[in-house]
Amino acid sequence: MNTPRNVIFVLLDSLNRHCVGCYGGTEFDTPTLDALAKRGVRFTRHHVGSLPCMPARHDLLCGAQDFLWKPWGSIELWERPVTFYLRKAGVVAQLISDHPHLFEHGGENYHADFFAWDYLRGHESDPWQTIVDETMIGTPTYHRAKDNHYHRNRRKFHREEDFPGPKTMAATERWLDENADQHDRFFLFVDEFDPHEPFDTPEPYASMYDSSWQGRKMIWPPYQLGAIKEREARQIRAQYGGKLTMIDRWLGRVVDSIERNGLWDDTLLIVTADHGVYLGEHDCWGKPPSPVFRELGHIPLLMCGAGIEPGTTCDALTTSVDLCETFLDAFGVTKTRQRRHGHSILPLLRGEEERIRDWVLSGYWSQRLHLITEDMKYARGVRDPNELAIYSNRWSTMPPIRLPDPDERATLGPHMPGSGLPVIRQPLDTKQIGRLLWCGGDHRSDHLYDFSADPNETQNLAGDPSRTAQLEQQLLEVLREREAPPELLRRFGYG
């Protein structure tokens, strides 16, 4: 592998690894992703860390997991994202995105330290248009009301090129054509919200995988546990597939621009996801309050360019915070203000190391804690559902339900790990906990899966104490090493 001069990072939102051809998927067409796997290295044990959208981006841009302390939020006051340090090192950092959560309360300062940024409007919850055109909207099914932002924005999408995903990829292609030879070193971060819902696409994608469906397309997954009608399930899954194939095609234009501008020798291209999405597996849809099964947490990671040997695989265990460390390593940055939890992936690519970590910590704030090794996944359930507190000095919202404001119970708690600075600690009562988005549902059951014997995670082995005892102790050691707050330890029976 060559030392990269540039890094292009493409983040696809809600990409179900098992729908991608190079990872064994046969249902949908993903020729660009498949070709990238042949061109570079395909990682087989890459797992999400913090969930969902903004916690995952905190992993990627700050390199530190914060889902043990808060559910959703901005970069903390004492933190600096990777882009801050890249700018100091003389690297031009450019963000191109259609991801609306980056520009809402709780995500609004993730873009601030990029040298420049380009926001393509109109996806999902983006407050862009004010008028509804009934002839242009998709089907307002399940939990999404007809009167939402996307149904207003939809009036602006007449051609394939008008949809947010294609616009984002076209902007990326244009940026490379106009800028690739103008900077000594650059870091291009493409935060693409597709194939996230709504699974709304123009033809031919809208009918590509379910041509017999009659009526408006079902573009919103229900975000629920439990089976839905088989015919509706097939339609929703087909609409996801159409959006996946569409964004794969437009990703191909970015790949073409890398080729056209002669960047392959000194540029590292990384393509991954923030997390997956359930499309009926385990009777789950969207991102409901369930254990983090493989369709949500076992995500794709492809790397190519910069002299990487083509057509190879890497079986080492990796996770999202490792990518932040990889960015820093690629540009020679060794010190940051806050503590980091990742390990650079570059030694794996250079053949200097066979593994960089022994475990991954994964989960949503307040839900089950997942300890993942090369062979096992242990998901520890909640023991005391009334124990919970938020730790943050940037009090912000969590869409679609606002976090409770700090009140008279708030105290200046212990420091956040790596900061040395005190932090606002807000205890929550049972009623508040029940109203928060990611706290709903029953998270009490434990789960244990043996990947070698049960790769589809269908046989829960958690009832066997001889199988769980060592992982229970290992998880406690991990939580202590991460300086998990006392409320969280008690919530999971480690108090």
C-alpha positions, -999 to 999 in steps of 0.1 A, spaced: 0 0 0 12 36 -8 9 64 18 -23 82 5 -20 118 -4 -58 122 -4 -88 104 12 -123 102 -3 -148 88 22 -183 79 11 -208 72 39 -241 55 28 -269 57 53 -289 25 63 -270 2 40 -280 -34 47 -248 -53 40 -266 -85 31 -283 -68 2 -249 -59 -15 -237 -83 -42 -200 -84 -30 -213 -95 4 -234 -123 -10 -266 -104 -18 -285 -117 -49 -318 -97 -47 -307 -63 -59 -281 -50 -84 -251 -32 -69 -225 -33 -97 -205 -3 -85 -200 -16 -50 -192 -50 -63 -166 -36 -87 -150 -16 -58 -147 -49 -38 -128 -64 -68 -106 -33 -71 -95 -32 -34 -101 -49 -1 -134 -61 14 -137 -62 52 -157 -91 66 -159 -82 103 -167 -45 103 -194 -35 129 -211 -3 139 -203 12 172 -227 40 183 -263 41 170 -282 57 153 -273 85 128 -256 112 147 -239 90 174 -225 70 145 -211 103 129 -196 112 163 -177 79 161 -164 87 126 -156 124 131 -144 125 167 -132 89 172 -148 86 206 -180 67 214 -205 88 234 -236 66 234 -229 56 270 -236 92 281 -262 107 257 -286 96 230 -280 122 203 -261 154 201 -235 178 189 -197 177 192 -191 186 229 -175 219 238 -141 204 246 -140 181 215 -124 187 181 -134 166 151 -108 151 128 -114 179 103 -101 205 128 -68 187 129 -66 181 92 -71 218 86 -42 226 110 -21 201 90 -29 219 57 -53 193 44 -84 207 25 -114 191 41 -146 192 20 -181 180 30 -208 171 4 -240 159 19 -278 156 17 -281 144 53 -306 167 71 -296 157 106 -262 174 101 -280 207 100 -306 202 128 -302 209 165 -279 181 177 -259 178 145 -255 214 135 -218 218 143 -204 186 128 -198 205 95 -183 236 111 -146 226 109 -146 215 73 -128 239 50 -160 241 29 -193 223 27 -221 217 3 -256 208 14 -280 193 -12 -315 199 -1 -347 179 1 -342 145 18 -365 131 44 -370 157 72 -352 186 55 -373 218 61 -369 230 25 -403 236 8 -436 249 22 -461 238 -5 -475 203 -10 -482 191 -45 -505 161 -42 -494 148 -76 -458 144 -66 -458 127 -32 -451 91 -24 -473 70 -3 -477 83 33 -479 49 49 -473 37 85 -459 62 109 -452 90 85 -480 115 82 -488 129 48 -481 164 60 -443 161 65 -413 179 50 -405 152 25 -440 154 9 -434 192 5 -399 187 -9 -411 160 -34 -427 186 -57 -391 196 -67 -381 161 -79 -392 157 -116 -362 138 -130 -338 113 -116 -312 141 -114 -334 161 -91 -335 136 -62 -311 143 -33 -289 112 -37 -281 118 -74 -276 155 -67 -251 147 -40 -231 123 -61 -232 147 -91 -219 174 -68 -191 151 -57 -182 143 -93 -181 180 -101 -160 188 -71 -134 162 -81 -133 174 -117 -128 210 -106 -107 207 -75 -87 174 -74 -56 189 -90 -59 222 -72 -49 211 -37 -18 194 -23 -39 171 -1 -76 168 4 -101 149 25 -135 146 8 -163 134 31 -194 124 12 -223 119 36 -250 104 15 -284 98 31 -295 71 6 -306 44 7 -323 57 39 -360 61 37 -381 73 21 -374 46 -4 -387 70 -31 -372 67 -66 -383 75 -102 -387 48 -128 -372 24 -137 -361 19 -101 -396 22 -86 -408 -9 -104 -375 -27 -109 -380 -53 -82 -418 -54 -79 -434 -47 -113 -467 -62 -104 -475 -38 -75 -506 -17 -81 -511 18 -68 -487 42 -50 -454 28 -39 -448 20 -2 -417 41 5 -417 43 44 -407 13 65 -430 9 95 -402 9 123 -418 -19 142 -413 -53 157 -436 -80 143 -446 -93 109 -466 -72 84 -486 -85 55 -464 -105 31 -473 -85 0 -466 -52 17 -433 -65 30 -423 -75 -4 -432 -40 -18 -413 -21 9 -382 -43 4 -384 -38 -33 -385 0 -29 -354 -2 -7 -337 -22 -34 -347 3 -61 -331 31 -41 -300 10 -34 -295 3 -71 -301 40 -80 -275 53 -55 -251 26 -66 -254 38 -102 -246 74 -91 -217 63 -70 -204 49 -103 -201 85 -115 -178 94 -86 -157 63 -94 -155 74 -130 -143 109 -119 -115 93 -97 -104 74 -128 -107 104 -151 -86 126 -128 -59 100 -123 -63 97 -86 -61 60 -80 -24 58 -72 -23 83 -44 -59 85 -32 -76 61 -7 -113 56 -14 -133 43 16 -170 33 13 -190 22 43 -223 28 62 -233 44 94 -255 14 102 -278 -11 84 -315 -14 83 -340 -42 89 -362 -52 59 -382 -78 76 -354 -99 91 -361 -112 126 -396 -96 121 -380 -62 123 -385 -31 101 -364 0 101 -345 5 133 -369 -6 161 -361 -13 197 -346 -48 192 -311 -63 197 -286 -51 171 -288 -81 148 -264 -84 119 -286 -66 94 -283 -34 115 -249 -37 130 -227 -58 107 -219 -33 80 -199 -32 48 -165 -16 45 -146 -14 12 -112 3 6 -93 7 -27 -67 29 -44 -34 40 -30 -17 8 -41 -40 -16 -22 -38 -51 -36 -71 -57 -56 -96 -84 -49 -85 -91 -13 -104 -96 19 -96 -86 55 -111 -107 83 -98 -85 112 -124 -71 136 -130 -33 129 -155 -7 139 -165 29 131 -141 47 155 -113 29 137 -121 49 106 -115 82 124 -81 69 135 -74 58 99 -81 94 87 -57 108 112 -30 82 104 -33 88 67 -25 125 71 1 120 98 -19 135 127 -10 119 160 -25 140 188 -60 153 194 -76 171 223 -100 144 234 -95 107 241 -100 84 211 -112 48 211 -101 37 176 -71 19 160 -59 28 125 -68 3 98 -37 12 77 -14 -13 95 -38 -41 83 -35 -28 47 3 -26 49 6 -61 62 21 -49 95 -6 -62 117 -31 -91 114 -55 -76 140 -60 -42 156 -87 -50 182 -102 -80 201 -137 -66 207 -163 -40 196 -187 -22 219 -219 -13 201 -254 -1 209 -280 26 214 -280 48 245 -303 32 271 -308 0 251 -289 -33 252 -251 -32 254 -234 -53 227 -199 -68 231 -187 -83 198 -157 -105 193 -145 -123 162 -168 -153 170 -194 -141 195 -220 -114 201 -232 -108 237 -261 -84 241 -267 -75 278 -303 -65 286 -315 -38 310 -317 -48 346 -331 -16 362 -352 4 336 -355 34 360 -318 41 361 -307 66 335 -291 101 331 -279 123 303 -244 137 304 -237 166 280 -227 203 280 -243 209 246 -280 203 254 -297 198 221 -327 180 206 -331 145 194 -355 142 165 -383 136 165 -388 139 203 -371 167 221 -348 158 250 -362 170 284 -347 203 294 -323 203 324 -342 210 356 -336 215 393 -322 179 395 -293 188 372 -259 188 388 -223 194 376 -213 158 374 -179 141 370 -158 148 339 -165 133 306 -138 108 296 -108 124 280 -119 160 288 -109 168 324 -139 192 324 -171 189 344 -203 180 327 -240 187 332 -257 155 346 -294 153 342 -312 124 359 -344 112 342 -376 99 359 -395 69 347 -421 90 327 -393 109 309 -375 77 300 -406 62 286 -412 91 262 -377 92 247 -374 77 213 -347 51 218 -359 40 252 -393 26 241 -399 -12 241 -386 -40 262 -348 -42 264 -345 -67 293 -336 -99 275 -300 -110 270 -288 -124 237 -258 -145 228 -249 -157 193 -221 -178 180 -211 -165 145 -193 -197 135 -222 -220 142 -250 -195 136 -241 -167 112 -277 -157 108 -282 -151 146 -312 -173 150 -302 -194 181 -300 -174 213 -275 -191 237 -279 -166 265 -297 -191 287 -265 -210 292 -245 -194 321 -214 -212 311 -214 -194 277 -222 -159 291 -201 -156 323 -168 -147 307 -184 -122 283 -204 -106 311 -171 -100 330 -154 -88 298 -182 -63 291 -179 -49 327 -142 -44 322 -149 -26 289 -174 -3 306 -150 5 334 -122 12 309 -146 36 291 -155 52 324 -192 45 319 -214 66 343 -227 50 375 -263 52 364 -256 32 333 -237 6 353 -266 2 376 -291 1 347 -273 -30 334 -268 -47 368 -232 -37 373 -238 -13 401 
